[in-house]
Amino acid sequence: MLRLERWIAAATLTVVGGALTACASTTLQAVPTTSSVPTSEIRSTLSFTFTTIDDQTDPTFNEVLGLNNEGKLAGFYGNGSAGHPNRGYVVYHPYGQNNFRNVNYPSAADTQVTSVNNKKAVAGFYIDGNGSTFGFVYTGGIWSSYKDPNAAKGNGSVTEIFAINDASLAVGFYKDKSGKSNAFEVDVPLGTYQGIRPPGGNNAVATGITGRGDVAGYMTNASGVTVGFLLRQGTYTRFSYPAATSTKFLGVTVHDQIVGSYVDSAGATHGFLLTNPLEESISWQPIDEPNAAGLTVTTGINQHDQIVGYYVDRSGNTNGFLAAPASPR
């Protein structure tokens, strides 16, 4: 019997520099869980029309990382190097330059917007002037900053938020003092944290959470291979794209459709859509942006089967994209 260690936190909230910062203490509870690996096949279930999504402020580097059911997209431009800091944004249909809106944590050196929910809350992470990384949520004109209480102390600490659902539960990861990644879930209004610890591995990162609380992410298994995981009702299930050397889950819907990336035997990175992951009809569909030159990553999916991500083109530029189903189901 595999076991899940669940941390439940009691938190206090303090205001630092005009932003709400979450702090917490933790206690440990153990919850039993089991794990299974379903059989799978590769097949195309949907065809897509692709649209490049780039903020022309820096057309050389864009990543689109999330979207909601209304087609509002979240991402950032800038590769983070000197003179090209990460700058977050949301963008609305029809996705022209006038439809981009800047979303940058106040006074941050870099900001990446990773998620937007259906209640218009925006989440992501930022780097401050001391090199520390914090998660954030922006909603109703209020910025809230988050650092997992178990994250390494001092300058250079890392806490990142990758997804937020409509119940204001967010997921991400922090790095501990040994440098390992640890997945967590945080109740945004309360600032309380809960550890997400898939058994049989380490370096877990939580990247998606559904409205019913299912969590998707990725981890390093006991053999040192990166695999995706899905947590549903206390049970973890691990997945690898067939014949892949690495698999990352990066987005999930309430129906547990999952997108992410895999690395093939030649070292190329592709996106994918995983359908019915816990059923006998499980299937994987590879997704490559038509203009990509060896790298496509799918990062988010909504209930209309719209998928976002990014790709590297033949000029070496990184571009965001939206893939809309040619024949919506």
C-alpha positions in Angstrom: 0.0 0.0 0.0 1.5 3.3 -1.0 1.0 6.3 1.2 0.5 10.0 0.7 1.8 12.4 3.4 -0.5 15.4 3.6 0.5 18.5 5.3 -2.2 20.8 6.7 -1.1 24.3 7.6 -2.3 27.0 10.0 -1.4 30.4 8.6 -1.1 34.0 9.5 -1.1 36.8 6.9 1.1 39.8 7.0 1.3 42.9 4.7 4.8 43.5 3.3 5.4 46.5 0.9 1.7 46.8 0.1 1.3 43.1 -0.8 -0.3 40.3 1.1 2.3 37.7 2.1 1.3 34.2 3.3 3.1 32.4 6.0 2.2 29.1 7.7 3.1 26.4 10.1 2.5 22.7 9.4 1.4 19.4 11.0 1.6 16.0 9.4 -1.2 13.6 8.6 -0.9 10.3 6.6 -3.6 9.3 4.1 -3.4 5.8 2.4 -3.4 5.7 -1.4 -2.9 3.2 -4.2 -1.4 3.7 -7.6 -1.8 1.9 -11.0 -0.5 2.4 -14.5 -3.1 2.0 -17.3 -2.3 0.7 -20.8 -2.3 3.3 -23.5 -2.1 3.9 -27.2 -1.1 6.7 -29.5 -3.8 8.1 -31.8 -5.1 11.4 -33.1 -8.5 12.2 -31.7 -8.7 15.9 -32.7 -7.3 18.1 -35.5 -6.3 21.7 -34.6 -5.9 25.1 -36.2 -2.8 26.9 -34.8 -2.4 30.7 -34.2 0.9 32.2 -33.1 0.4 34.5 -30.0 3.3 36.9 -29.5 3.5 40.2 -27.7 5.4 42.3 -30.2 7.3 44.1 -27.4 9.7 41.2 -27.7 8.8 39.0 -30.7 11.9 36.8 -30.1 10.6 35.2 -26.9 7.0 34.5 -25.8 5.5 31.7 -23.9 1.7 31.2 -23.4 1.2 29.2 -20.2 -2.5 29.1 -19.4 -6.0 29.9 -20.4 -9.6 29.9 -19.1 -12.8 28.7 -20.6 -13.5 32.2 -22.1 -10.3 32.0 -24.1 -8.4 34.5 -22.0 -4.7 33.6 -22.3 -1.8 34.1 -19.8 1.9 34.2 -20.5 5.0 36.4 -20.7 7.6 37.8 -23.0 11.4 38.2 -22.6 13.9 35.4 -22.0 15.1 36.7 -18.6 18.5 37.7 -19.7 20.0 41.2 -19.1 17.9 43.7 -21.0 15.2 41.1 -21.7 13.4 40.5 -18.4 10.3 38.3 -18.1 7.2 40.5 -18.4 3.8 39.0 -17.7 0.6 39.5 -19.6 -2.9 38.4 -20.3 -4.4 38.6 -23.8 -8.0 38.5 -25.1 -9.6 37.5 -28.4 -8.9 38.4 -31.2 -5.3 38.3 -29.7 -4.0 41.4 -31.6 -1.3 43.6 -30.1 -4.0 46.0 -28.7 -5.5 43.0 -26.7 -2.4 42.4 -24.6 -2.5 43.7 -21.0 0.6 43.9 -18.8 0.6 42.0 -15.5 3.8 42.5 -13.5 4.3 42.2 -9.8 5.2 45.6 -8.4 8.9 46.3 -8.4 9.7 42.8 -9.5 12.8 42.1 -11.6 10.9 39.4 -13.6 7.3 38.2 -13.7 5.8 35.1 -15.4 2.0 34.8 -15.5 1.2 31.1 -15.6 -2.6 30.8 -15.0 -5.9 32.6 -15.3 -9.1 31.1 -13.9 -12.7 31.7 -14.9 -13.2 34.3 -12.1 -10.4 36.5 -13.6 -7.8 35.7 -10.9 -4.3 35.7 -12.4 -1.5 33.7 -10.9 2.2 33.1 -11.5 5.6 33.9 -9.9 8.0 36.8 -9.7 11.7 37.4 -8.8 12.6 40.2 -6.5 15.7 42.4 -6.4 17.5 39.9 -4.2 17.0 36.9 -6.5 14.3 35.2 -4.5 11.2 33.8 -6.3 7.7 34.1 -4.9 4.3 32.9 -6.1 1.6 35.5 -6.6 -2.1 35.9 -7.2 -3.6 39.1 -8.6 -7.4 39.5 -8.2 -9.7 42.5 -7.7 -6.8 44.9 -7.9 -4.9 43.2 -5.0 -1.5 41.5 -5.2 -0.9 38.6 -2.9 2.6 37.1 -2.5 3.3 33.5 -1.4 6.2 31.6 0.0 5.9 28.0 1.1 7.0 27.9 4.8 9.2 24.9 4.0 11.1 26.7 1.3 14.8 27.4 1.8 15.5 30.6 3.8 17.4 33.7 2.7 18.0 35.3 -0.7 17.6 33.0 -3.7 14.7 31.0 -2.2 12.1 29.6 -4.7 8.4 29.3 -4.5 6.4 29.2 -7.8 2.7 29.0 -8.5 1.6 27.3 -11.8 -2.2 27.1 -11.7 -5.2 28.4 -9.8 -8.8 27.0 -10.0 -12.1 28.7 -9.5 -12.2 27.7 -5.8 -9.0 29.7 -5.2 -6.8 26.7 -4.7 -3.4 27.1 -6.3 -0.6 24.6 -6.9 3.1 24.9 -7.6 6.4 23.9 -6.0 9.2 25.2 -3.7 12.8 24.3 -3.3 14.0 23.1 0.0 17.4 23.8 1.6 18.9 20.8 -0.3 17.7 22.2 -3.6 15.0 19.6 -4.3 11.6 20.6 -5.7 8.5 19.8 -3.6 5.0 20.2 -4.8 2.3 22.0 -2.8 -1.3 23.2 -2.8 -2.2 26.5 -1.2 -5.6 27.9 -0.2 -5.2 31.4 -1.6 -7.5 33.4 0.7 -6.2 31.6 3.9 -2.6 31.2 2.9 -2.6 27.6 4.2 -0.3 25.0 2.5 -0.6 21.3 1.9 2.3 19.2 0.6 1.8 17.0 -2.5 4.1 14.1 -2.3 3.8 11.4 -5.0 5.2 8.1 -3.6 8.2 6.4 -5.3 10.2 9.5 -6.3 11.2 13.0 -5.6 11.5 16.5 -7.2 7.7 16.8 -7.6 6.2 19.8 -9.3 2.4 20.5 -9.3 1.4 22.3 -12.5 -2.4 22.0 -12.8 -5.5 21.7 -10.6 -9.1 21.1 -11.6 -12.3 22.5 -10.1 -12.9 19.3 -8.2 -9.3 19.3 -6.8 -7.5 16.8 -9.1 -3.9 17.7 -9.4 -1.5 17.1 -12.3 2.3 17.5 -12.3 5.5 15.7 -12.8 8.3 14.1 -10.7 11.5 12.1 -10.9 10.9 8.4 -10.3 13.1 5.9 -8.5 15.0 5.2 -11.8 15.8 8.9 -12.3 13.2 9.4 -15.1 10.8 12.3 -15.3 7.2 11.1 -15.4 3.8 12.7 -15.1 1.4 12.2 -12.2 -2.3 12.7 -11.6 -3.7 12.9 -8.1 -7.4 12.1 -7.9 -9.2 11.5 -4.6 -6.1 10.6 -2.7 -4.7 8.2 -5.4 -1.6 9.0 -7.4 -1.1 7.5 -10.9 2.1 7.9 -12.8 2.4 8.1 -16.6 5.0 8.1 -19.3 4.3 8.9 -23.0 5.0 5.7 -24.9 8.7 5.2 -25.6 9.5 8.7 -24.2 12.6 9.5 -22.2 10.8 12.2 -20.2 7.2 13.1 -19.6 5.8 16.3 -18.0 2.1 17.0 -17.2 1.6 20.8 -17.5 -2.2 21.4 -17.7 -5.4 19.6 -16.8 -9.2 20.0 -17.2 -12.1 19.0 -14.9 -12.5 15.9 -17.2 -8.8 15.1 -16.6 -7.7 15.8 -20.1 -4.0 16.5 -19.7 -1.5 18.4 -21.8 2.3 18.6 -21.4 5.5 17.7 -23.1 7.6 14.6 -23.8 11.1 14.0 -25.1 11.6 11.3 -27.8 14.5 8.9 -28.2 16.2 11.5 -30.5 16.0 14.2 -27.9 13.3 16.3 -29.6 10.5 17.8 -27.4 6.9 17.5 -28.4 3.5 18.5 -26.9 0.7 16.0 -26.3 -2.9 15.6 -25.3 -3.8 12.8 -23.0 -7.4 11.7 -23.0 -9.2 9.4 -20.5 -6.1 8.8 -18.4 -7.8 6.5 -15.9 -9.9 4.5 -18.3 -9.4 1.6 -20.7 -9.8 4.0 -23.6 -6.8 6.1 -22.6 -5.0 7.7 -25.6 -2.1 10.0 -26.3 -2.1 12.4 -29.2 1.2 14.1 -30.1 1.0 17.8 -30.9 3.6 19.7 -32.9 3.1 23.3 -33.9 3.4 23.3 -37.7 6.1 26.1 -37.7 8.2 24.4 -34.9 11.7 23.3 -35.5 12.2 20.6 -33.0 10.4 21.9 -29.9 6.8 22.2 -29.0 5.4 22.3 -25.5 1.7 22.3 -24.6 1.0 24.0 -21.3 -2.7 24.5 -20.9 -6.2 23.3 -22.0 -9.7 24.4 -21.4 -13.1 22.7 -21.5 -13.5 23.7 -25.2 -10.4 21.7 -26.2 -8.5 24.8 -26.8 -4.8 24.3 -26.1 -2.0 26.8 -25.5 1.8 26.5 -25.4 5.0 27.6 -27.1 7.4 26.5 -29.8 10.8 27.3 -31.2 10.8 28.3 -34.9 13.4 27.9 -37.6 14.9 31.3 -36.7 15.4 30.3 -33.1 12.6 32.5 -31.7 10.3 31.1 -29.0 6.7 31.8 -29.9 3.4 31.3 -28.0 0.5 29.6 -29.7 -3.2 28.8 -29.4 -4.4 25.5 -30.9 -8.2 25.5 -31.5 -10.0 22.3 -32.5 -11.0 22.3 -36.2 -14.2 20.5 -35.3 -15.2 21.2 -31.7 -16.8 18.3 -29.9 
